[in-house]
């Protein structure tokens, strides 16, 4: 999908067939795809979430995982709604996205348990060291997202598979665009990302940005030893 084109769900299913994947095409997944596109005005970001879904589905099959494919699809397609909104002043963009994803799941009658797994999958998508221990569904979501973000696991995929995905949903200068987006959140909501990966972007690109040290928090605590 180019900068000016709109995609549709049938296109994603066609890409899945080209990848020899049977993607879930239930109404809730179709609605999640449409919702992600409607709520994500940045084409590069929408392409990222779809690529993450496709990469994750290929990696799950290659690695022998059998996740709830509908739940994973919904989670990955909606995982950057908080980023699309530019974050929030009171919570990390991952948590904002998780809250929106859970609300979507509950509205679409996915049930409390699955809705909570959607929340976990989105909230933890930038924290692989925890996501890997939250069960197959959460881990599979994180695998696909990290593959598209930093290429983690892409060496397990064939060149043909990568070409199919990237041709259908090109990156559209994602590295530069995402850096600008994350730096904007650091500038606008500096207190919401100090514990997460987004702080790395602030430290590297935002003049004057600093985050508190856990060492200082401990040693400045107001308790007599």
C-alpha beads as a LAMMPS data file, in Angstrom:
LAMMPS data file: protein, C-alpha beads

225 atoms
224 bonds

1 atom types
1 bond types

-500.0 500.0 xlo xhi
-500.0 500.0 ylo yhi
-500.0 500.0 zlo zhi

Masses

1 110.0

Atoms # bond

1 1 1 0.000 0.000 0.000
2 1 1 1.486 3.347 -1.030
3 1 1 1.348 6.648 0.827
4 1 1 -1.908 7.676 -0.850
5 1 1 -3.737 4.374 -1.230
6 1 1 -6.264 2.765 1.064
7 1 1 -6.051 -0.934 1.722
8 1 1 -8.818 -3.359 2.516
9 1 1 -9.050 -6.602 4.425
10 1 1 -9.271 -8.761 1.324
11 1 1 -5.815 -7.517 0.371
12 1 1 -4.390 -8.810 3.656
13 1 1 -6.047 -12.190 3.108
14 1 1 -4.570 -12.352 -0.391
15 1 1 -1.112 -11.646 1.009
16 1 1 -1.706 -14.383 3.551
17 1 1 -2.522 -16.860 0.785
18 1 1 0.649 -15.870 -1.057
19 1 1 2.518 -16.659 2.165
20 1 1 0.746 -20.021 2.429
21 1 1 -1.059 -18.825 5.549
22 1 1 -4.710 -19.216 6.449
23 1 1 -5.324 -15.986 8.304
24 1 1 -8.388 -15.656 10.527
25 1 1 -11.107 -13.774 8.670
26 1 1 -13.811 -13.552 11.320
27 1 1 -15.902 -10.423 11.692
28 1 1 -13.928 -9.238 14.733
29 1 1 -10.634 -9.458 12.825
30 1 1 -12.148 -7.626 9.859
31 1 1 -13.423 -4.954 12.238
32 1 1 -10.022 -4.700 13.955
33 1 1 -8.332 -4.190 10.586
34 1 1 -10.849 -1.512 9.607
35 1 1 -10.618 0.138 13.027
36 1 1 -6.825 0.239 12.899
37 1 1 -6.917 1.829 9.461
38 1 1 -9.560 4.377 10.444
39 1 1 -7.777 5.346 13.661
40 1 1 -4.285 5.460 12.139
41 1 1 -3.932 8.459 9.813
42 1 1 -0.252 7.693 9.291
43 1 1 0.052 5.174 6.386
44 1 1 3.532 4.095 7.493
45 1 1 2.160 3.166 10.920
46 1 1 -0.830 1.263 9.569
47 1 1 1.482 -0.670 7.258
48 1 1 3.659 -1.484 10.276
49 1 1 0.817 -3.061 12.240
50 1 1 -0.288 -5.185 9.284
51 1 1 3.263 -6.291 8.534
52 1 1 3.687 -7.172 12.198
53 1 1 0.621 -9.413 11.976
54 1 1 1.917 -11.138 8.848
55 1 1 5.475 -11.546 10.121
56 1 1 4.155 -12.893 13.404
57 1 1 1.903 -15.428 11.724
58 1 1 4.812 -16.765 9.669
59 1 1 7.115 -16.916 12.670
60 1 1 4.498 -18.658 14.821
61 1 1 4.069 -21.413 12.266
62 1 1 7.802 -21.775 11.713
63 1 1 8.428 -22.004 15.458
64 1 1 5.618 -24.457 16.061
65 1 1 3.407 -22.155 18.149
66 1 1 -0.379 -22.561 18.075
67 1 1 -1.801 -19.314 19.425
68 1 1 -5.374 -18.079 19.390
69 1 1 -4.988 -16.602 15.908
70 1 1 -8.061 -14.383 16.173
71 1 1 -6.889 -12.883 19.458
72 1 1 -3.371 -12.361 18.128
73 1 1 -4.714 -10.697 14.979
74 1 1 -6.843 -8.260 16.975
75 1 1 -4.006 -7.482 19.377
76 1 1 -1.355 -6.870 16.736
77 1 1 -3.611 -4.874 14.436
78 1 1 -4.573 -2.582 17.340
79 1 1 -1.236 -2.496 19.152
80 1 1 -0.259 1.041 18.110
81 1 1 -3.512 2.931 18.613
82 1 1 -1.840 4.783 21.486
83 1 1 1.031 5.767 19.227
84 1 1 -1.363 6.859 16.480
85 1 1 -2.984 9.226 18.997
86 1 1 0.365 10.710 19.977
87 1 1 0.338 9.212 23.454
88 1 1 -1.366 10.666 26.529
89 1 1 -0.292 12.866 29.450
90 1 1 -1.145 10.316 32.137
91 1 1 0.105 6.944 30.849
92 1 1 2.537 5.268 28.511
93 1 1 1.389 5.060 24.902
94 1 1 1.483 1.254 25.239
95 1 1 -1.022 1.418 28.105
96 1 1 -3.243 3.853 26.219
97 1 1 -3.268 1.421 23.310
98 1 1 -3.920 -1.519 25.626
99 1 1 -6.925 0.255 27.155
100 1 1 -8.318 0.980 23.693
101 1 1 -7.674 -2.599 22.557
102 1 1 -9.394 -4.103 25.561
103 1 1 -12.399 -1.818 25.080
104 1 1 -12.603 -2.953 21.455
105 1 1 -12.427 -6.628 22.476
106 1 1 -15.169 -6.236 25.077
107 1 1 -17.390 -4.315 22.656
108 1 1 -16.980 -7.162 20.174
109 1 1 -17.928 -9.811 22.726
110 1 1 -14.529 -11.493 22.901
111 1 1 -15.030 -12.153 26.617
112 1 1 -13.260 -10.874 29.724
113 1 1 -10.360 -13.351 29.651
114 1 1 -9.499 -12.773 26.012
115 1 1 -9.927 -9.023 26.419
116 1 1 -7.387 -9.081 29.244
117 1 1 -4.975 -11.009 27.030
118 1 1 -5.424 -8.357 24.356
119 1 1 -4.520 -5.785 27.022
120 1 1 -1.419 -7.716 28.062
121 1 1 -0.327 -8.215 24.450
122 1 1 -0.514 -4.518 23.646
123 1 1 0.790 -3.174 26.952
124 1 1 3.834 -5.463 26.821
125 1 1 4.643 -5.267 23.129
126 1 1 7.753 -3.157 23.784
127 1 1 8.859 -5.229 26.798
128 1 1 9.988 -8.548 25.376
129 1 1 11.605 -9.768 28.592
130 1 1 8.142 -9.880 30.199
131 1 1 5.989 -10.619 27.152
132 1 1 7.865 -13.881 26.532
133 1 1 6.614 -15.190 29.871
134 1 1 2.949 -14.205 29.558
135 1 1 1.833 -17.140 27.441
136 1 1 1.799 -18.089 23.787
137 1 1 -0.636 -15.427 22.582
138 1 1 1.232 -12.515 24.155
139 1 1 4.596 -13.880 23.027
140 1 1 3.439 -14.378 19.435
141 1 1 2.181 -10.801 19.292
142 1 1 5.534 -9.515 20.481
143 1 1 7.439 -11.714 18.003
144 1 1 5.714 -10.189 14.991
145 1 1 6.014 -6.622 16.243
146 1 1 9.702 -6.920 17.118
147 1 1 10.385 -8.552 13.753
148 1 1 9.027 -5.536 11.904
149 1 1 10.504 -2.998 14.331
150 1 1 14.054 -4.272 14.515
151 1 1 14.261 -7.295 12.245
152 1 1 14.341 -9.735 15.155
153 1 1 13.651 -13.192 13.756
154 1 1 13.503 -12.061 10.127
155 1 1 16.453 -14.341 9.355
156 1 1 14.035 -17.246 9.920
157 1 1 11.873 -16.124 7.003
158 1 1 12.580 -16.669 3.325
159 1 1 13.517 -13.774 1.069
160 1 1 10.383 -14.449 -0.972
161 1 1 8.133 -14.190 2.095
162 1 1 9.734 -10.931 3.164
163 1 1 9.398 -9.531 -0.363
164 1 1 5.688 -10.426 -0.500
165 1 1 4.981 -8.662 2.795
166 1 1 7.111 -5.596 2.101
167 1 1 5.721 -5.177 -1.414
168 1 1 2.126 -5.253 -0.210
169 1 1 2.736 -3.063 2.850
170 1 1 5.904 -1.008 2.227
171 1 1 7.785 0.626 5.071
172 1 1 7.357 4.237 3.828
173 1 1 10.441 5.546 5.678
174 1 1 9.322 3.948 8.948
175 1 1 12.663 4.383 10.707
176 1 1 12.602 8.143 10.267
177 1 1 8.855 8.491 10.798
178 1 1 8.788 6.385 13.962
179 1 1 11.774 8.225 15.400
180 1 1 9.980 11.533 14.859
181 1 1 6.773 10.144 16.356
182 1 1 8.451 8.775 19.481
183 1 1 10.455 11.941 20.017
184 1 1 7.201 13.887 19.819
185 1 1 5.761 11.826 22.652
186 1 1 8.925 12.376 24.693
187 1 1 8.609 16.134 24.200
188 1 1 4.858 16.344 24.795
189 1 1 4.530 13.778 27.587
190 1 1 8.006 13.428 29.093
191 1 1 6.910 11.645 32.254
192 1 1 5.098 8.800 30.508
193 1 1 8.052 7.094 28.871
194 1 1 10.858 7.308 31.399
195 1 1 10.557 3.616 32.310
196 1 1 10.288 2.335 28.757
197 1 1 12.232 2.013 25.529
198 1 1 10.993 5.385 24.351
199 1 1 13.420 7.018 26.783
200 1 1 16.263 5.848 24.528
201 1 1 14.906 8.097 21.793
202 1 1 14.641 11.011 24.196
203 1 1 18.203 10.580 25.414
204 1 1 19.563 10.377 21.873
205 1 1 17.483 12.979 20.055
206 1 1 15.760 15.374 22.495
207 1 1 18.056 18.054 23.958
208 1 1 17.862 18.304 27.730
209 1 1 15.883 15.097 28.164
210 1 1 16.755 13.060 31.252
211 1 1 15.207 10.217 33.163
212 1 1 15.554 9.385 36.858
213 1 1 17.975 6.685 37.887
214 1 1 16.687 3.749 39.915
215 1 1 19.933 3.991 41.863
216 1 1 19.110 7.568 42.852
217 1 1 15.562 6.621 43.790
218 1 1 16.853 3.933 46.124
219 1 1 19.614 5.938 47.758
220 1 1 17.543 9.091 48.144
221 1 1 14.628 7.290 49.782
222 1 1 13.668 8.949 53.101
223 1 1 14.378 5.987 55.364
224 1 1 17.007 5.783 58.072
225 1 1 19.368 2.856 57.649

Bonds

1 1 1 2
2 1 2 3
3 1 3 4
4 1 4 5
5 1 5 6
6 1 6 7
7 1 7 8
8 1 8 9
9 1 9 10
10 1 10 11
11 1 11 12
12 1 12 13
13 1 13 14
14 1 14 15
15 1 15 16
16 1 16 17
17 1 17 18
18 1 18 19
19 1 19 20
20 1 20 21
21 1 21 22
22 1 22 23
23 1 23 24
24 1 24 25
25 1 25 26
26 1 26 27
27 1 27 28
28 1 28 29
29 1 29 30
30 1 30 31
31 1 31 32
32 1 32 33
33 1 33 34
34 1 34 35
35 1 35 36
36 1 36 37
37 1 37 38
38 1 38 39
39 1 39 40
40 1 40 41
41 1 41 42
42 1 42 43
43 1 43 44
44 1 44 45
45 1 45 46
46 1 46 47
47 1 47 48
48 1 48 49
49 1 49 50
50 1 50 51
51 1 51 52
52 1 52 53
53 1 53 54
54 1 54 55
55 1 55 56
56 1 56 57
57 1 57 58
58 1 58 59
59 1 59 60
60 1 60 61
61 1 61 62
62 1 62 63
63 1 63 64
64 1 64 65
65 1 65 66
66 1 66 67
67 1 67 68
68 1 68 69
69 1 69 70
70 1 70 71
71 1 71 72
72 1 72 73
73 1 73 74
74 1 74 75
75 1 75 76
76 1 76 77
77 1 77 78
78 1 78 79
79 1 79 80
80 1 80 81
81 1 81 82
82 1 82 83
83 1 83 84
84 1 84 85
85 1 85 86
86 1 86 87
87 1 87 88
88 1 88 89
89 1 89 90
90 1 90 91
91 1 91 92
92 1 92 93
93 1 93 94
94 1 94 95
95 1 95 96
96 1 96 97
97 1 97 98
98 1 98 99
99 1 99 100
100 1 100 101
101 1 101 102
102 1 102 103
103 1 103 104
104 1 104 105
105 1 105 106
106 1 106 107
107 1 107 108
108 1 108 109
109 1 109 110
110 1 110 111
111 1 111 112
112 1 112 113
113 1 113 114
114 1 114 115
115 1 115 116
116 1 116 117
117 1 117 118
118 1 118 119
119 1 119 120
120 1 120 121
121 1 121 122
122 1 122 123
123 1 123 124
124 1 124 125
125 1 125 126
126 1 126 127
127 1 127 128
128 1 128 129
129 1 129 130
130 1 130 131
131 1 131 132
132 1 132 133
133 1 133 134
134 1 134 135
135 1 135 136
136 1 136 137
137 1 137 138
138 1 138 139
139 1 139 140
140 1 140 141
141 1 141 142
142 1 142 143
143 1 143 144
144 1 144 145
145 1 145 146
146 1 146 147
147 1 147 148
148 1 148 149
149 1 149 150
150 1 150 151
151 1 151 152
152 1 152 153
153 1 153 154
154 1 154 155
155 1 155 156
156 1 156 157
157 1 157 158
158 1 158 159
159 1 159 160
160 1 160 161
161 1 161 162
162 1 162 163
163 1 163 164
164 1 164 165
165 1 165 166
166 1 166 167
167 1 167 168
168 1 168 169
169 1 169 170
170 1 170 171
171 1 171 172
172 1 172 173
173 1 173 174
174 1 174 175
175 1 175 176
176 1 176 177
177 1 177 178
178 1 178 179
179 1 179 180
180 1 180 181
181 1 181 182
182 1 182 183
183 1 183 184
184 1 184 185
185 1 185 186
186 1 186 187
187 1 187 188
188 1 188 189
189 1 189 190
190 1 190 191
191 1 191 192
192 1 192 193
193 1 193 194
194 1 194 195
195 1 195 196
196 1 196 197
197 1 197 198
198 1 198 199
199 1 199 200
200 1 200 201
201 1 201 202
202 1 202 203
203 1 203 204
204 1 204 205
205 1 205 206
206 1 206 207
207 1 207 208
208 1 208 209
209 1 209 210
210 1 210 211
211 1 211 212
212 1 212 213
213 1 213 214
214 1 214 215
215 1 215 216
216 1 216 217
217 1 217 218
218 1 218 219
219 1 219 220
220 1 220 221
221 1 221 222
222 1 222 223
223 1 223 224
224 1 224 225
